[in-house]
C-alpha cells in the first residue's frame, strides 16, 4: 500500500475509545449547483449542499474483547456520537502532518456472518453519518 492510501483511523463512541480501524470508506461532500439568469440579465449560480453520506469503518472482530463492544454499539445505533481521528501515514507508518478530526452519529453496527468452514476472519463494520 502506498503512502497516499495509508492512514491510522481511531474511533471513540460516546466517549469510550473503540480502537483502531483497518479501513474507512470515502469521505465526500457534494453540492447541487443551478445556474440561472437574474432579472437584470446577469448569470448567477445557486447552490444547495447535499446531505452527508455515511462513512463505513471496518476491522477484524476479536471475540474475546469485542463481544461486549458489539452488543453495546448495537444498542447505541441512532443515538451515539462518534469521534473520528484520521492520521495520514508514510510508507514507514510515520505520521504525516496533523490528524483530521470529525464527528458523526452511529448509524449502523454490523458483525459479519460466521462460517465454520471458512478461513476468513469475521469483521465489524461501523457506519457513521458525519455531522462535522
SULWOJO-V812192 format. One record per pair of residues at least 6 apart in sequence whose ideal C-beta (glycine too) atoms are under 7 Angstrom apart, sorted by the first residue. I is the first residue (numbers start at 1). GAP is how many residues later the second one is. If there is no record, write none. Layout:
I|GAP + I|GAP
This chain:
3|86 + 3|87 + 3|88 + 6|83 + 7|79 + 7|80 + 7|81 + 7|82 + 8|12 + 8|79 + 8|81 + 9|11 + 9|12 + 9|15 + 9|48 + 9|77 + 10|9 + 10|10 + 10|75 + 11|7 + 11|10 + 11|46 + 11|71 + 11|73 + 11|115 + 12|6 + 12|71 + 13|60 + 13|63 + 13|67 + 13|69 + 13|93 + 14|62 + 14|66 + 14|67 + 21|36 + 21|37 + 21|38 + 22|36 + 22|37 + 22|38 + 23|35 + 24|31 + 24|33 + 25|30 + 25|31 + 27|28 + 28|25 + 29|23 + 30|20 + 31|16 + 31|17 + 31|18 + 31|19 + 32|15 + 32|16 + 32|18 + 33|12 + 33|14 + 34|11 + 34|12 + 35|8 + 35|10 + 36|8 + 36|10 + 37|6 + 38|6 + 52|77 + 52|78 + 54|53 + 54|73 + 54|74 + 54|75 + 55|73 + 55|75 + 56|69 + 56|71 + 57|68 + 57|69 + 57|71 + 58|65 + 58|66 + 58|67 + 59|64 + 59|65 + 60|61 + 60|63 + 61|50 + 61|60 + 61|61 + 61|62 + 61|63 + 66|58 + 70|39 + 70|41 + 70|54 + 73|33 + 73|36 + 73|53 + 74|35 + 76|30 + 77|29 + 77|30 + 77|31 + 77|32 + 78|28 + 80|26 + 81|22 + 81|24 + 82|21 + 82|22 + 82|23 + 82|24 + 82|46 + 83|18 + 83|20 + 84|17 + 84|18 + 84|19 + 84|20 + 84|44 + 85|14 + 85|16 + 86|13 + 86|14 + 87|8 + 87|12 + 88|8 + 88|9 + 89|6 + 89|7 + 90|6 + 102|28 + 102|30 + 103|28 + 103|29 + 104|24 + 104|25 + 104|26 + 104|27 + 105|23 + 105|24 + 105|26 + 106|20 + 106|22 + 107|20 + 107|21 + 107|22 + 108|19 + 109|17 + 110|15 + 111|11 + 111|13 + 112|10 + 112|11 + 114|8
